[in-house]
Amino acid sequence: MDDDQTSLTPRTELPRSLPAGASAGHGTRGWKLSKKGNSWTYTDTTGTPLSGITHLVIVDKSHISSNNVVPGRVQVTVSILSTIPPFRTEFLTSIPPLSG
C-alpha cells in the first residue's frame, strides 16, 4: 500500500439506493432541498430505515472561492443506525459531470 494517503480516493457503496421523493414529515422517509438550494437532506423517521440509513446530507462544495470552482465537488454526511454503536461519517468527493 502506498504511504501517501493523499493519493487514495474514498469509495463507499451503500447496499441499496435511497428512494426518490419529498419527505412528508415525522414517520416518513424522503428528501428536502435547503433554502439556499445547495444541499439535499434525506431523513428516514419510519423506525425501519432502509439499510439503516437515518440521515444523509449532500452539500454542493464546488465553489471553493469566487474564482476557484471545482464542478461536481460535494460533501456527504451519512448516519447509519444499524451498527453498534450508531455510525456517522463525513467525506468530500467529486462527481464527474454527466455527458450527453
PAPASE-700406 format. One line per field, with one value per residue (C-alpha): chain; residue in one letter; residue number from 1; x, y, z. Coordinates in pm, 1 decimal. Each point is the difference from the previous one (the first is absolute). Example, Ala and Ser with C-alpha at 12.3 -4.5 7.8 and 13.67 -1.06 7.14 Angstrom:
2
cadena = c(A A)
residuo = c(A S)
num = c(1 2)
px = c(1230.0 137.0)
py = c(-450.0 344.0)
pz = c(780.0 -66.0)
end
This chain:
100
cadena = c(A A A A A A A A A A A A A A A A A A A A A A A A A A A A A A A A A A A A A A A A A A A A A A A A A A A A A A A A A A A A A A A A A A A A A A A A A A A A A A A A A A A A A A A A A A A A A A A A A A A A)
residuo = c(M D D D Q T S L T P R T E L P R S L P A G A S A G H G T R G W K L S K K G N S W T Y T D T T G T P L S G I T H L V I V D K S H I S S N N V V P G R V Q V T V S I L S T I P P F R T E F L T S I P P L S G)
num = c(1 2 3 4 5 6 7 8 9 10 11 12 13 14 15 16 17 18 19 20 21 22 23 24 25 26 27 28 29 30 31 32 33 34 35 36 37 38 39 40 41 42 43 44 45 46 47 48 49 50 51 52 53 54 55 56 57 58 59 60 61 62 63 64 65 66 67 68 69 70 71 72 73 74 75 76 77 78 79 80 81 82 83 84 85 86 87 88 89 90 91 92 93 94 95 96 97 98 99 100)
px = c(0.0 120.5 104.7 -131.9 -357.3 -85.2 7.9 -280.1 -354.3 -276.7 -259.6 -309.1 -280.7 -343.7 -171.7 -302.0 -101.5 -212.2 -349.5 -91.8 -271.4 -54.9 -15.7 -351.0 113.4 19.7 -49.7 103.5 314.3 102.1 205.9 -5.0 185.5 155.4 -125.1 332.1 -40.7 351.0 -76.2 -234.4 -92.6 -148.0 -166.8 -169.2 -211.8 -207.4 162.4 119.1 261.5 115.8 351.8 -4.1 43.8 -185.8 158.4 204.4 104.5 156.6 142.8 129.7 361.4 95.8 53.2 318.2 30.7 -142.2 266.4 68.0 -274.6 28.5 -311.5 -150.2 175.1 -241.4 10.7 -193.9 -99.0 -177.3 -140.1 -66.3 -203.4 43.3 355.0 101.0 77.0 -186.7 233.3 48.5 256.3 72.2 215.4 64.8 -9.2 -32.8 -271.2 93.9 -231.3 -261.9 71.1 -278.8)
py = c(0.0 348.3 205.7 316.9 3.0 307.6 -216.7 -223.1 59.4 -94.8 -239.4 -76.7 -213.7 -16.1 -337.4 161.6 333.1 241.9 67.9 317.8 230.5 277.2 -59.1 36.1 51.5 -224.6 -370.6 23.8 -11.9 237.8 292.8 374.3 276.6 273.7 359.0 99.5 -277.9 -134.9 -312.5 -296.8 -177.4 -350.1 -103.1 -324.6 16.3 -309.1 -212.9 -246.3 195.4 -146.3 -140.1 161.4 346.5 253.2 320.5 90.9 349.1 94.0 353.5 173.6 94.6 89.0 370.3 3.8 375.3 252.5 -82.3 -364.4 -239.4 -380.3 -137.9 -307.2 46.5 -101.0 -71.9 -305.1 -67.9 -325.0 -141.1 -373.2 -136.3 -372.5 -17.2 -22.0 274.0 207.1 109.9 350.6 107.4 296.2 30.6 217.3 -146.1 110.7 -126.1 6.7 216.2 -182.4 -9.7 3.7)
pz = c(0.0 -84.4 303.3 -165.6 135.2 -208.9 -313.2 129.8 -120.5 246.5 -137.7 197.6 -136.2 154.3 -26.4 -167.0 -145.4 197.5 -132.3 -183.2 129.0 249.7 372.5 142.1 358.7 305.7 -66.7 -365.5 -211.5 -274.6 -121.9 67.1 -187.0 213.5 -24.7 -160.1 -254.9 60.9 203.9 4.8 323.9 17.5 325.6 97.6 314.8 -76.9 269.5 -266.1 -197.2 -332.7 42.3 346.0 -154.1 212.0 -130.3 -307.4 -111.9 -333.5 -15.1 -313.6 75.9 -357.6 77.7 206.8 -57.1 -244.8 -258.1 90.4 -111.3 -4.1 -177.3 164.4 337.6 277.6 372.0 113.9 360.9 84.0 324.8 20.6 289.5 -56.4 135.1 364.6 89.1 -261.7 -279.2 -141.4 -257.6 -221.8 -312.0 -303.8 -348.3 -360.1 -228.5 -367.2 -212.7 -204.9 -369.9 -247.2)
end
